Amino acid sequence: MAGPLHTVRTWGEMIKFSHSVFALPFALLATFLAARPALPSGVQLGLIVVCMVAARSAAMTFNRLVDLPFDAANPRTAGRALVRGTISRRAAWAFFGLACVAFALGCAGFQFAVQPANPWPLRLCVPVLGWLCLYSYTKRLTRWSHVVLGVGIAMAPVAAWIAISPNTLGLSAWLLMAAVALWIAGFDLIYACQDVDVDRQAGLHSVPARLGVPAALWMARGFHVLTVAGLVAVGSTAELGVLYYAGVGAVALLLVVEHALVSPRDLSRVNLAFFTVNGVVGLLLGTLGVLDVVLH
């Protein structure tokens, strides 16, 4: 019988818990920007983290459930827990429901556990979950599922801003959302290049499957150029300082490295480009941005 640590690891792998490093740092940066000139309270930070983890867990579980037939037919994903039966569909649906409840409770916390009360997170929790779950179907309908995914994850900084200070939501928050959306969509394009043949056989509409791997990689490069431009614009409109811009410079270099790791002829290092490089991008810019706000 599997021990508790093995069980936790299995569930964490199913929902790709480690990929939280992509969006959470940007949500925390937005949290600190929205709270200026004060700092967010410990309760606010805790609720942001709860909402982020719960929403992401719900979205990933839903994606695994509705994509189960495609994952079973794909050699790259055939070893996933739901495909192998290590986690049952009934257990996954139950986990999805619990994650949705946890997200709703986290949103409700901003109305009932924080002063002044903020009803907006609770009002918006169902539409947000709806968008996150919608992504799972878009690959069946449109090649632009990568952008839908990017927008879904990039709602995190805007949602965090609304949760902390809805009255100050403005250009900086929307620019941060745009930059994150383009960043996520860009590296999802790279990641999708691994499945180009499987997607074509299954009739799925990814950009690599429809336009080819070279076109997808060039589109990803364009998205990431716009990402850096968007991050610079965030720094300008939010009046951030040297630490933040140092982070943006590092992000630009890391994205160059990411694109140097892959080519239409060699996709063997996609996982290195996808997780390692992008994980560092999120953590580095989020950390330096928050420090810049705190010390500015």
Helices and strands as residue ranges (DSSP letters): H 4-14, G 17-21, H 24-35, H 42-66, H 68-73, H 81-84, H 89-112, H 120-138, H 145-164, G 166-168, H 171-192, G 193-195, H 196-202, H 207-211, H 213-237, H 242-260, H 270-271, I 272-277, H 278-295
